[in-house]
Amino acid sequence: MKFKLSAIAFVSALCLSKLLFAEAPVTSSAVLKPFVDKHELAGAVALVADKNKVLSVEAVGFADIAAGKAMKQDNIFWIASQSKPMTAVAVMMLVDDGKISLDDPIEKYLPEFRGQMFVAEKDNEHIVLRKPKHPITIRETLNHTSGLPFKSAIEEPTLDGLSLSSAVRSYAMTPLLSEPGAVYRYSNAGINTAARLIEVVAKVKYEDFIQQKLFDPLGMKDTTFWPNEAQSLRVAKSYRPDASKTKLDEFPVSQLIYPLTDRVHRFPMPAGGLFSTAIDTSLFCRMLLNNGELDGKRYLSENAIHELSKRQTPPTIKESYGLGFSVSPDSYGHGGAHATNMEIRSGKGLVLVWMVQHGGFPGEGGKAQGAFRNWAMDKFGK
């Protein structure tokens, strides 16, 4: 009996020892904390999801370094050009409804674009304008081959100071920079023009359409062009390297008018004006991963998802872009000007959301997103 008790005690002690000294599972925050500790990354919210649920969401570092405010999972970020895919989805809702076709000319709905010319030759002495082979199509506004510039000359000093109709009219008054369909040129003007179609065709303001058709039904309660006073307190500060390239300096979002709550002087900018959280953005991405459906509600047809996520740029162009999305053979997504990012990895059935506010990184801070991606794919992508 004594031997049996000793054996049992030995086995129990061994099991307890393994529990006490076993390695804790590596988390995304553990992977990212060294970047924060070395002052290469201010803070981040990193999220992984599949089509059914969030698998991991963690916050690390600071939302406001000077105030000592820790980053939290519900911090709000300016997602900038991640607005483009959300606008493209709204446009595709009209395609699904049969109200527009991707290969319709823009001038069919926006007559101010009729007769637009493109710059065939230009030097310090002269400019030669020519009539394009075909007018800009809706597809070309969404895949950055329209020939439209990044912005017009009057979109100064910020990008949110003009109403959508005024901004788009200024694009129509500007010669195209290239033949439609021939050159990839990243263009806020193109996405904004596609958004203006919503107002003309659906006869509702763009911001109301995307709120009622996308954000509200998906439960994206913190996604907005105008963070209210309570939400503004959760907006993470933006940082960039200081003059020595070794520390972080806070800086404002110069592309936008302040205060962000101002609905009188600030207008919705479909190509880059949205603020959001990691959770909100994951809802949008999970709907896409699930072929246009989430929690039993269908938002887009499977054909619309196919159009959004396939390469739409010609093979002669090196950039691989869909409709509002950057695309690769097994994933699609988009980043923002302050280094936010979202990826829909269809092949692995995963969504990755990376929320930071950075205009550059000192040291190896730029590797933080890759470290998170590698961790996520190693843990969930097998």
N, C-alpha and C positions, 0 to 999 in steps of 0.2 A: 504493500500500500504506500509506504514511504517513497519508494522508487517512482511509482506512478504519479504521485503528487509532485515530486521534483521534476519529472518530465513535463507535466502539464504546466508547472510554473516556468520552466525554461522556455517552452514554446510561447507562452503568454508574454514573457519578457522580450523574446525575440520579435514578436509581432508588434509590441509596443515600441520597441526600438526603431523598427522600420517606419512606423507611423511618425515618430518624433523627428527622425533624421532624413526622411524621404525629401527629395527635391520638390519644392513648390512648383506648380505648373507655370511656365513662362507666359506672361500676359503682354498685351500690346503696350500698356503703360510702362512695364519693365524694360521693353525694347526701346521706348522713346525717352525715358527719363535721362539717360546719359547725354542726350542732345540738349535737354533743358539744363542739366547740371553744368554743362560746358558753355552755357549762354549762346548756343547756336540755334536754338529753337525757343520761342517765347512760350508757346503752349499749343495744344492740339486736342481735338476730339476725333477719335478713330473708331469707325463702325464697320462691322461685317454683318451681312444678312443673307438669307436665302429668300426664296419667294414667299415663304410662309411666316417668317419671324426674324427678329434681330438676334443674331448669334452672339455678338459681343459689341459693347460700346463702352469706351473708357476715355476719360479726360486726364490730361497730364499738363503740368506747367501752369502758366498764368494767362488770364484774360487781360489783366492790367498789372504790369510789373511794378510800376511806381506805387500803386495803391496796395500791392500785395494781394490782389484778388485772384484766387485760384481759378483755373479753368474748370468749368462744369459741363456736364453733358448737355444742358439746355442753353448754353451760350449761343448767341446769334452771330452770324458771319455775313459779310458782304460776299455773295457768291459770284458776283460779276458775270462773266460770260457763261457760267452755268445756267444763266437765264435763257440762253439761246435754245438749248434742247427743250425747255419747258414751253417756249414760244412755238417751236416747231411742232410739238405735240398738239398745241391748241389749233394750229393751222391744219394739221392732219385730221382733226375732228370735223372740220368743214369738208375735207376731201371725203371722209367716210360718209358724211351726210349727203354727198352728191352735189354740194353747192358750188364747189370749185374743182378744177382738175390741175394736177401738178404741172402739166405742160400748157396750161392757159397762159397767154401773154399777160403781163401785169397791166398793160394799158387797157385791157378789156374791162377792168374794174376801176382803174385809176387813170382817167384820160389825160392827166397832166404829163404822163410819160410818153404820149404819142409824139412821134417825130424826134425822139432822143437820138443823138449822134454819139459816135465814139472818137477818141483821139487817135488818129492814124499816124500822125507825125507831130513831133514837138521838139523845138530847140529854143534858144534864147531869142530868136528873131521871128519865129512864126509857129502857129498851130494849125494843123490840117485836120478837119473833122470829116468823117464819112458816115454814111448810113450803114448800120449793121445789117448782116445777112438776115437776122430775125430779131424781133424785139425780145426784151428780157422775159423769161418765163418764171413762174412761181418756183419751180424746181431750182432754177439758177440762183434765186435770191436766198434759198435755204442751204445751198452747197458752196456758196462763195465763188461762183463763176459768173456772176451777173455783169461784172465790169464796173459795178458801183464802187465808189471810194470807201475807205473806212468810215469816214464821216464827212459832212459838208463843211464848207468854210464858216458858216454861221453858228455851228455847234461849239461855241466858245463862251466863257472859259470852261464850262462843264458840259457833260453829255446829257443832263436831265433838265435843261433850262427851256426847252421848247416843247410845245404840245406835239403829239405824235403826228398829227395831220400837217403841222407846220414843218417839222423836220423832214417828213417824206416829200413834201412839196419842194423843199430845197434840194433834195436829191434829184428830183425830176428836172430841175433847172441846171444841173451840173452835167457836163459831158461825161460819158462813160470813159473809163480809163483803158478799156480793151473790148474787143469783140465778145458779146455774150457767149458763154460756153467754152471759150478758148483758154482762159487763164484763171488760175486759182488766186484770189486776192481776198484775204480775210476782211470781212466787211460787216461792221455794225449796221451800216445803211441798208444792206440787203435784208437782214433779219428784221429790222424795224419796218421795212417796206412790206414784208410778208405779214407782219402783225397788223399793219394798217388795213390790209385786206379784210381782216376779221371785222373791223369796225364798219367797213363799207358793205360787206356781204351779210353779216349777221345783224347789222344795225344796232350794235351795242358797243359800248366802250371796251377797248381791248382789256383794260385792267379788270372790268366787271366780268367779262367773258371768262378769263382765265381763273378768276376767283370762284365763279359760280360753277364752272364746268370741270375744274381740275383741283384747285386748292381745297375748297370746302368739302367736296365729296371724299377726297383722299384723307382728310383730317390734317392737312398741312397748316396748322393754326398759327405758326410763327413765320410763315413765308409771305413776304410783303415788300412792296416798294417803299412803304412808309412805316418804319418801326414806330409804334406809339411810345409814350413816355416810359411805360413800364418795360417794354421790349428794349428801348434804347439803353437801359441800364444793364442789359445782358449782351449788348454788342461788344465783341472782343476788340481790343485795340490792335492796330496794325503796326508792324515793326519792320525795320530794315537795318542793314549794317551801318555802323557809324563811320566816321572818316577814317578811323584806323582799321576798319574791316574786322575788328575783333569783338565788338560789343553790339548791342541792339539799341537802336533809337526808335522812339515812337513817331509815327507820322500819320496825317489825316488822309482820308480817301479824297484826293484832289479832283476826281472826276465827277463828284457829286456836290450839290448845294447843301449847306447846313443851315438850320437844324434839319435832321432827317425826317422829323415829324411834319415838316412844312408841306401841306398839300396845295398851297396857293401858288408858290413859285417853283416847286419841284414837280416834274411830270414823269409818268412811267416810262422807263427805257427798256423795251423788250429785249434788246441785245445784251444788256448788262446791268440792270438796275436792281435786281432782287436781293433781298436778305433772307436767310434761312438758317435752320438748325440741321445737325446731323440726322436726327430722327425724321424730321420733315422730308429731307432730301432722300432718305432711304425709302420712304413710302412711295415717292415718285419712281425711284429706281426699281423697287420690287414689283410695281405694276408693269413696268417695261419687261422685266425678267420673266414675268408670268404671262407674256404675250398679250398685254393690253388689259389684263383683268386683275383686280385685287379685292379680296374679301367678298367675292360673289358679284361684284359690280364690274361691268365691262366699260372701259373708257375708250379703247381703240380697237380696231379690227386687227387680226393677225397680219393682214396684208399691209396695213399702215405701219406696224412694227417692222416688218420686212423692209419697207421703203426707207424708214428712218435709219435703220441700222446697217444697211448695205452700202458699199462704196458707190457714190454717185458722181464722183469726179472721173473724168476720162482717163484712160490708161496712159495717155501721153503726159499727164500731170502727176508729179511725184506725191503730192499731198493726198492722203486717203480720207475723204470726208463724206459723210452721209447727208442726211437732212437735219441740220442742227447738231450733229454729233461727229466727233472724230471716231473713225472706225478702224478696226484691225480684223484679221480673220476670225478671232475667237472672242472679241470684246468690242464694246463701244462705250463712249462716255464723253466727258468734257471737263476742262479745268477752268479756273477763274483767274483774274489779274492778280489777286493777292494769294495765289497758290492753293486755293481750295481745289478739290477734285472729286469726281464720282466715276465709277466704273461699273458697267454691267457686264459681267463675265459669263456669258451665256453657256459656254462650253463646260464651265465648272459649276454653274447654277448658283453663282454668288454675286453679291453687290458689295463694293468697297466704297466707303465715303470717308474722305480725308478733309477735315476742317481746320484750317490755320488762317492767320492773317499776316502775310509776309510779303514785302517787296524786295526779296532777296534774303540771303542767309550768310552769316559769317561762318568761317570754318567749314565743317562738313554738315551743316544744318540742312543743306539741300538733299542729303541722303536719307533724311528721316522718313519721308514718304515711302521710299523704296524699302526701308527696313520694316515699316509697317506692312507693306504689300507682301514682302517675303514671309513675314510671320503669319499673316492671314492665309496665304496660299498653302503654307506648310501645315497649318493647323486644321483648316477647313476645306482645302481644295483637293484632298486626296480621294 
